[in-house]
Amino acid sequence: MARLISFFEATGSLFAILLLWYLATRYGTLSEFLLPSPASVLARIADDTASGDLPTSLLLTLRTAGLGFAIAALAGTTLGIAMARIRLVHWFFDPLISLGFPMPKIAFLPVFLLWLGPTAASQITIVAVSAIFPVVVAAFSGAEGVEKTQLWSARSLGASRHGLLWQIVLPAITPQLFTGLQIALPVALVTTIVAEMLTGSDGIGGIMLGAMRFADSAGVFAYIIVIAIAGTLVFRGMERLRARLLRWHPEQSH
């Protein structure tokens, strides 16, 4: 019973929105064009799933977002740690990070299209560029906050630079790094959708834009729901991964 109550507390607002959606389309004055009924949207999802169009588009979108996110995670972690430990790297990249962080990175998509053409490479590049900033900031902040006494003690015991990185720095920054990754993940997904819309890709964004051009309201709402579900599942997966990898950390005891 406690689990059931907890479930409804967590999802009650969603059920309320679905109920209002149903009532608005069933008894309201809105047309099917402005707001398709939940039944028509679910039927569209089922039809596109059965035809294979939805799984193909979703996998393409997730692949682009995943590759861009992976590049941002690896490059951002490396750069953030280097900025914290190497003065020259910090001097060079700190102004660039400060300038680029608040900028809408999607504005660089035309540049990447000119350089790489309307290909998957240009989409993956803009996703990586958009998602790398929170990772760099999180890795730098974590590495900057590592206690000097830990590093001095490890050095006095004969630890090499490689050993300091893997045994002291990385474990110490993991909680903050995961926070940056959890911010970067939805950024990567949103950027992928927008890039697909702008480039006419066969991913979710491009298919949804095509449905809008043909005034296919059910298709637009169907793919919005698919994006929302996919994003939620991916984000929950990241949360579970964080909890599993940080079982040793005090934050898991709360």
Long-range contacts (C-beta under 8 A, 24 or more apart in sequence): 32-217, 32-218, 33-215, 33-217, 34-217, 35-217, 36-217, 36-218, 36-221, 40-218, 41-218, 41-221, 41-222, 41-225, 42-222, 43-218, 44-218, 44-219, 44-221, 44-222, 45-222, 45-225, 45-226, 48-219, 48-222, 53-207, 54-226, 56-202, 57-202, 57-203, 57-204, 57-206, 57-207, 57-223, 58-203, 58-204, 58-226, 58-230, 60-201, 60-202, 60-203, 60-204, 61-189, 61-192, 61-193, 61-196, 61-203, 61-204, 61-205, 61-230, 62-230, 62-234, 64-120, 64-123, 64-124, 64-127, 64-192, 64-195, 64-196, 64-201, 64-203, 65-127, 65-188, 65-189, 65-191, 65-192, 66-188, 67-124, 67-127, 67-128, 68-123, 68-124, 68-125, 68-126, 68-127, 68-128, 68-130, 68-131, 68-188, 68-191, 68-192, 69-127, 69-128, 69-131, 69-184, 69-185, 69-188, 71-124, 71-128, 71-132, 72-127, 72-128, 72-129, 72-130, 72-131, 72-132, 72-135, 72-184, 72-188, 73-131, 73-135, 73-181, 73-184, 75-128, 75-132, 75-135, 76-131, 76-132, 76-133, 76-134, 76-135, 76-136, 76-138, 76-139, 76-180, 76-184, 77-135, 77-139, 77-177, 78-139, 79-132, 79-136, 79-139, 80-135, 80-136, 80-137, 80-138, 80-139, 80-140, 80-141, 80-142, 80-143, 81-139, 81-140, 81-143, 81-165, 81-169, 81-173, 83-136, 83-140, 83-143, 84-139, 84-140, 84-143, 84-144, 84-146, 85-143, 85-169, 93-136, 97-133, 97-136, 97-137, 100-133, 101-133, 101-137, 105-129, 105-130, 105-133, 105-191, 106-130, 106-191, 106-194, 106-195, 106-198, 109-195, 109-198, 109-199, 113-199, 118-199, 118-200, 122-195, 122-199, 123-192, 123-195, 123-196, 123-199, 123-201, 126-191, 126-195, 127-188, 127-191, 127-192, 127-195, 130-187, 130-188, 130-191, 131-184, 131-185, 131-187, 131-188, 131-191, 132-184, 133-184, 134-180, 134-181, 134-183, 134-184, 134-187, 135-177, 135-180, 135-181, 135-184, 136-180, 137-180, 138-173, 138-176, 138-177, 138-179, 138-180, 138-181, 138-183, 139-173, 139-176, 139-177, 139-180, 141-176, 142-172, 142-173, 142-174, 142-175, 142-176, 142-177, 143-169, 143-172, 143-173, 145-172, 145-173, 145-176, 146-172, 146-173, 147-172, 174-245, 174-246, 174-249, 175-246, 175-249, 175-251, 178-238, 178-242, 178-245, 178-246, 181-238, 182-235, 182-238, 182-239, 182-242, 185-234, 185-235, 185-238, 186-231, 186-235, 189-227, 189-230, 189-231, 189-234, 193-227
